[in-house]
């Protein structure tokens, strides 16, 4: 066992030193190394070819671990959403595995990178659909007009006075980027996986605003619709959430395969009945010891799971009366295993603090 101060990198002594080089590799769920190709199947790929976002969610040891098999109800509700082409509304306490579910489905079915839309109180429907940067476009038009003033030529020039004339529809697609929801609704042979994370944090209007798009599987981009007749073949090239360029015809996006949509909620609010009837509802209960041990094994390996078995048991005991998260358990097992501080149990309790205590 290490001395109490041996594992400390920052010592509070006020004297510069090179201790930062002694940091061990990051926890697998906090490893952001190596972004690779930006395709839907490859964005977030690490330097060795693995999907970094999947590793962070599912665990870098997931193939070595005996992965937990979802219960019958969980499997049935996931498959019901796949068959019925309906969104899956997943509720449960923090760290119950709601977000991981989307990554697990995408990984097993080979559906590429999960498109993630993290919801905050200011999130609006258009944030998920697309963003049009009108200010950048105006600035570019003004700069182009200024630099080209006085030039002659067939393209962009008035033959009478030589003044620059810029076709406002020529490059509008360069200033439009589809959001996660907009990208998920692009026509494709296989569905994309879309994670709309923590919907209960949203403004009161967002759940209702989602209804029409999720029901119809299409939406329009007014900036393109207005000038569709002036675009070459009625199409404009825009950027997707994956960073790829796609062509939009007539200013409308209409899906071919409806995406597998996972909406997550911590159960902090009720949703309107019209949204509930359009969703398949799955509630994730508190994990048991076997599921937690498998969760730890998938992220940290078998040795760390065995070493942290007592922390798992203590976590389960506390979770019966306190709101605590499995993320906290992972942090505690990783740090107490990697650093091996003398006050192991005390440090674990500091890291696993109840989330529902008065502040």
C-alpha positions in Angstrom: 0.0 0.0 0.0 1.3 3.4 -0.9 2.1 6.2 1.6 -0.7 8.8 1.9 1.2 11.3 -0.2 2.8 9.0 -2.8 0.0 9.1 -5.3 -0.4 12.9 -5.2 0.7 14.7 -8.4 -0.3 18.2 -7.2 1.2 18.6 -3.7 0.2 22.2 -2.9 3.8 23.0 -2.0 4.0 26.0 -4.4 7.3 24.7 -5.9 7.3 23.8 -9.6 8.1 20.2 -10.5 7.7 17.7 -13.3 5.2 15.5 -11.5 2.6 15.7 -14.4 4.7 13.1 -16.3 3.9 10.6 -13.6 0.2 10.6 -14.3 -0.9 7.1 -15.4 -3.1 6.7 -18.6 -6.5 8.2 -18.2 -9.6 6.1 -17.3 -10.9 4.4 -20.4 -14.1 6.5 -20.2 -12.0 9.7 -20.2 -9.6 8.8 -23.0 -10.1 11.2 -25.9 -7.0 10.2 -27.9 -6.9 10.0 -31.7 -9.7 11.1 -33.9 -9.7 9.3 -37.2 -11.8 9.4 -40.4 -15.0 11.5 -40.2 -17.3 9.1 -41.9 -20.5 8.0 -40.1 -18.9 4.6 -39.6 -15.5 6.1 -38.5 -15.9 9.4 -36.7 -14.3 9.2 -33.3 -12.1 6.3 -34.3 -8.9 6.0 -32.3 -5.4 5.7 -33.7 -5.7 1.9 -33.5 -9.0 1.8 -35.4 -11.4 1.5 -32.5 -14.5 3.8 -32.1 -13.4 6.1 -29.2 -16.9 7.1 -28.2 -18.0 3.5 -28.1 -15.1 2.6 -25.9 -15.9 5.3 -23.5 -19.6 4.2 -23.3 -19.3 0.4 -23.6 -15.8 -0.1 -22.1 -12.5 -0.9 -23.7 -12.6 -4.4 -22.2 -16.1 -5.2 -23.4 -14.9 -8.2 -25.5 -12.9 -9.7 -22.7 -15.7 -9.3 -20.2 -18.7 -11.6 -19.9 -21.1 -8.8 -20.9 -24.4 -8.5 -19.1 -27.3 -9.7 -21.1 -30.2 -7.3 -20.9 -33.4 -8.6 -19.2 -36.3 -9.9 -21.3 -38.3 -6.7 -20.9 -35.4 -4.5 -21.9 -34.8 -6.6 -25.0 -38.4 -6.7 -25.9 -38.8 -2.9 -25.7 -35.7 -2.2 -27.7 -36.8 -4.6 -30.4 -40.3 -3.2 -30.3 -38.9 0.3 -31.1 -36.8 -1.2 -33.9 -39.8 -3.0 -35.5 -42.3 -0.2 -35.0 -39.9 2.6 -36.0 -40.9 4.4 -32.9 -38.6 6.4 -30.5 -37.5 4.6 -27.3 -38.0 6.7 -24.2 -35.6 5.4 -21.5 -36.0 6.5 -17.9 -33.9 5.6 -14.9 -31.6 7.0 -12.3 -28.2 8.6 -13.2 -25.7 6.0 -14.3 -28.3 3.3 -14.9 -27.1 2.8 -18.5 -29.6 4.8 -20.4 -27.1 6.5 -22.8 -25.0 3.3 -23.1 -28.1 1.5 -24.5 -27.9 3.6 -27.7 -24.2 2.8 -28.1 -24.8 -0.9 -27.5 -27.5 -1.1 -30.2 -25.3 0.8 -32.7 -22.3 -1.4 -31.9 -24.1 -4.7 -32.2 -26.1 -3.9 -35.3 -23.2 -2.1 -37.1 -25.1 1.2 -37.4 -22.1 3.5 -37.2 -21.4 6.4 -34.9 -24.2 7.4 -32.5 -25.5 10.9 -33.3 -25.8 12.6 -29.9 -27.9 15.6 -29.1 -27.3 16.6 -25.4 -30.3 18.7 -24.2 -29.9 21.8 -22.1 -32.6 24.3 -20.9 -32.0 26.5 -24.0 -32.2 23.7 -26.5 -34.8 24.3 -29.3 -36.0 22.0 -32.1 -33.9 23.9 -34.7 -30.7 23.2 -32.8 -31.3 19.5 -33.5 -32.3 20.0 -37.1 -29.8 22.5 -38.6 -27.9 25.7 -38.1 -27.8 28.5 -40.7 -24.9 30.9 -40.3 -26.4 34.0 -41.9 -23.8 36.4 -40.4 -20.9 34.5 -41.8 -22.6 34.4 -45.2 -23.2 38.1 -45.2 -19.6 38.9 -44.2 -18.3 36.6 -47.0 -20.6 38.2 -49.6 -19.4 41.7 -48.6 -15.8 40.7 -48.7 -16.2 39.0 -52.1 -18.0 42.1 -53.5 -15.3 44.4 -52.1 -12.4 42.4 -53.6 -14.1 41.9 -57.0 -15.4 45.5 -57.5 -14.4 46.7 -61.0 -13.6 43.2 -62.3 -15.2 42.2 -65.6 -16.3 38.7 -66.6 -19.3 36.7 -67.4 -19.7 35.2 -63.9 -20.6 37.7 -61.2 -20.2 40.8 -63.3 -22.7 43.2 -64.8 -21.7 43.9 -68.4 -23.0 47.5 -68.4 -20.9 49.0 -65.6 -18.5 46.2 -64.6 -19.8 46.2 -61.0 -19.7 42.9 -59.1 -23.0 40.9 -58.9 -23.1 38.0 -56.5 -25.7 35.3 -57.0 -27.2 34.9 -53.4 -28.1 31.3 -54.1 -24.8 30.1 -55.4 -23.1 29.0 -52.1 -25.8 29.1 -49.5 -25.3 25.4 -48.6 -21.8 26.3 -47.3 -23.4 28.1 -44.4 -25.9 25.3 -43.4 -24.9 22.5 -41.1 -27.4 19.7 -40.2 -27.7 18.9 -36.5 -27.8 15.4 -35.0 -31.6 15.1 -35.6 -31.3 16.5 -39.1 -28.5 14.1 -40.0 -30.4 11.1 -38.6 -33.3 11.9 -40.9 -31.2 11.9 -44.1 -32.3 9.2 -46.5 -30.2 6.0 -46.1 -30.6 2.3 -46.5 -30.0 1.6 -42.8 -31.2 3.6 -39.8 -28.8 5.8 -37.9 -28.9 5.8 -34.1 -29.8 9.1 -32.5 -29.4 9.8 -28.8 -31.5 12.7 -27.5 -29.9 12.8 -24.0 -31.6 14.1 -20.9 -34.8 15.4 -22.4 -36.1 16.3 -19.0 -33.6 19.2 -18.9 -35.4 20.9 -21.8 -37.6 23.9 -22.0 -41.3 23.0 -21.6 -42.0 23.3 -25.3 -39.3 21.0 -26.8 -41.1 17.7 -26.2 -44.2 19.0 -28.1 -42.0 20.6 -30.8 -40.5 17.2 -31.5 -43.8 15.5 -32.2 -44.3 16.4 -35.9 -40.7 15.7 -36.9 -40.7 12.3 -35.2 -44.1 11.5 -36.6 -43.5 12.5 -40.2 -39.7 11.7 -40.5 -39.1 14.9 -42.5 -38.5 18.6 -42.2 -37.9 21.6 -44.4 -35.0 24.1 -44.5 -36.8 27.4 -45.4 -33.6 29.1 -46.5 -33.2 26.5 -49.2 -36.9 26.0 -50.0 -37.2 29.7 -50.9 -34.6 29.5 -53.6 -34.9 25.9 -54.7 -35.9 26.9 -58.2 -32.6 28.9 -58.6 -30.3 26.1 -57.3 -28.6 23.8 -59.8 -31.1 20.8 -60.2 -32.9 22.3 -57.2 -30.1 21.0 -54.9 -27.7 22.5 -52.4 -24.7 20.9 -50.7 -24.7 21.1 -46.9 -22.6 19.8 -44.1 -23.8 17.0 -41.8 -23.2 16.4 -38.1 -20.7 13.8 -39.2 -18.7 16.5 -41.0 -19.6 15.2 -44.5 -21.2 17.0 -47.4 -24.6 15.8 -48.7 -27.0 17.2 -51.3 -30.4 18.4 -50.3 -33.1 18.6 -53.0 -35.9 21.1 -52.9 -34.9 22.3 -49.4 -36.4 19.2 -47.7 -34.9 16.3 -45.8 -37.0 13.1 -45.7 -35.8 9.9 -44.2 -35.9 6.5 -45.9 -35.1 4.3 -42.9 -36.5 5.9 -39.7 -33.6 6.3 -37.2 -33.4 4.4 -34.0 -34.1 7.3 -31.6 -33.3 6.9 -27.9 -34.7 9.7 -25.6 -33.3 9.5 -22.1 -34.8 11.0 -18.9 -33.8 10.9 -15.3 -37.5 10.9 -14.4 -37.4 14.5 -13.1 -40.5 15.6 -15.0 -43.6 14.3 -16.8 -43.9 14.5 -20.6 -47.0 15.4 -22.5 -49.3 12.5 -23.4 -48.9 13.0 -27.2 -45.2 12.4 -26.9 -45.7 9.4 -24.6 -48.1 7.7 -27.0 -45.6 8.0 -29.9 -42.8 6.4 -27.9 -42.0 3.0 -26.6 -41.3 3.4 -22.9 -38.5 1.5 -21.0 -37.7 2.0 -17.4 -34.3 0.8 -16.2 -34.2 -0.3 -12.6 -31.3 -0.3 -10.2 -28.5 -2.6 -11.3 -27.7 -5.6 -9.1 -24.3 -6.8 -8.0 -23.7 -9.0 -11.1 -24.6 -6.2 -13.5 -22.4 -3.7 -11.7 -19.5 -6.2 -11.6 -19.9 -6.8 -15.4 -20.0 -3.0 -15.9 -16.8 -2.5 -14.0 -15.2 -5.4 -15.8 -16.1 -4.1 -19.2 -14.4 -0.7 -18.4 -11.5 -1.7 -16.2 -10.8 -5.4 -16.7 -11.3 -8.5 -14.5 -8.5 -7.7 -12.1 -9.9 -4.3 -11.2 -13.4 -5.7 -10.8 -12.2 -8.4 -8.4 -10.2 -5.8 -6.4 -13.2 -3.5 -6.2 -15.8 -6.1 -5.2 -16.1 -4.7 -1.7 -16.7 -1.2 -3.1 -19.4 -2.6 -5.4 -21.1 -4.2 -2.4 -20.9 -1.0 -0.4 -22.2 1.0 -3.3 -25.2 -1.3 -3.6 -25.9 -0.9 0.1 -25.8 2.8 -0.1 -27.9 3.0 -3.3 -30.9 1.6 -1.4 -31.3 4.9 0.5 -29.2 7.4 -1.4 -29.1 8.7 -5.0 -25.6 7.8 -6.3 -24.3 7.0 -9.8 -22.4 4.1 -11.3 -20.0 6.7 -12.8 -18.9 7.5 -9.3 -18.3 3.8 -8.6 -16.1 3.6 -11.7 -14.1 6.6 -10.6 -13.6 5.2 -7.1 -12.5 1.8 -8.3 -10.2 3.2 -10.9 -8.5 5.7 -8.6 -8.1 3.4 -5.6 -6.7 0.7 -7.9 -4.4 2.9 -10.0 -3.1 5.1 -7.1 -3.6 2.6 -4.2 -3.8 5.4 -1.6 -3.6 4.4 2.1 -7.0 5.9 2.9 -8.8 3.8 0.2 -12.2 3.6 1.8 -12.2 7.2 2.8 -11.3 8.3 -0.7 -14.0 6.1 -2.2 -16.6 7.7 0.1 -15.4 11.1 -1.0 -15.8 10.2 -4.6 -19.2 8.5 -4.2 -21.2 11.4 -2.6 -24.9 11.3 -2.7 -26.5 13.3 -5.5 -29.7 14.2 -3.7 -28.2 15.8 -0.6 -29.0 19.4 0.2 -26.4 21.8 -1.2 
